[in-house]
Amino acid sequence: MGGAAGHMAHPFDLGWVNSGSDLLDFFDKARTFVEKKGAGAVKIDGVNVSFKVVGDDENKQFAVDRGSLKPIDIEGITMDRVDDRFPEGHGMRPAIRTLLTILNVALPDIKSELEDLGLWGGPNSFFKHGICRRNDKCDQI
């Protein structure tokens, strides 16, 4: 289970989606369903991974925050804690490692922007789906 409403199946979670052609077939079937029913919920945008900056001034790094009240989420899932949060074979392991690798490499170059956004000071501020969430307000970025 993940997220507020539980895990929403990705196309690759379906037993019959095993190739690029299968994925295209899935989207054709989804389009036909929406055209007939007029509505639907289809996950096509990747993974739900909120992230934040954690650590003291000497050891800042990015971490993932899954939004639960589990201590590891509140403290932040850093690169060295991914395996502590997700079991072997879980799809979030590679997704989070990729995200954290990219962000941590960029960290020195984006420090001033993170400070301007109020995201350098502590783990209570994070990015989620294009929204910078802060304790006092939310700004579109």
Secondary structure as UniProt FT lines:
FT   TURN            4..5
FT   HELIX           11..13
FT   TURN            15..16
FT   HELIX           20..37
FT   STRAND          50..54
FT   TURN            57..58
FT   STRAND          61..65
FT   HELIX           71..75
FT   HELIX           79..81
FT   HELIX           82..85
FT   TURN            88..89
FT   HELIX           92..116
FT   TURN            117..118
FT   TURN            123..124
FT   STRAND          126..128
FT   TURN            129..130
FT   STRAND          131..133
FT   STRAND          138..140
//
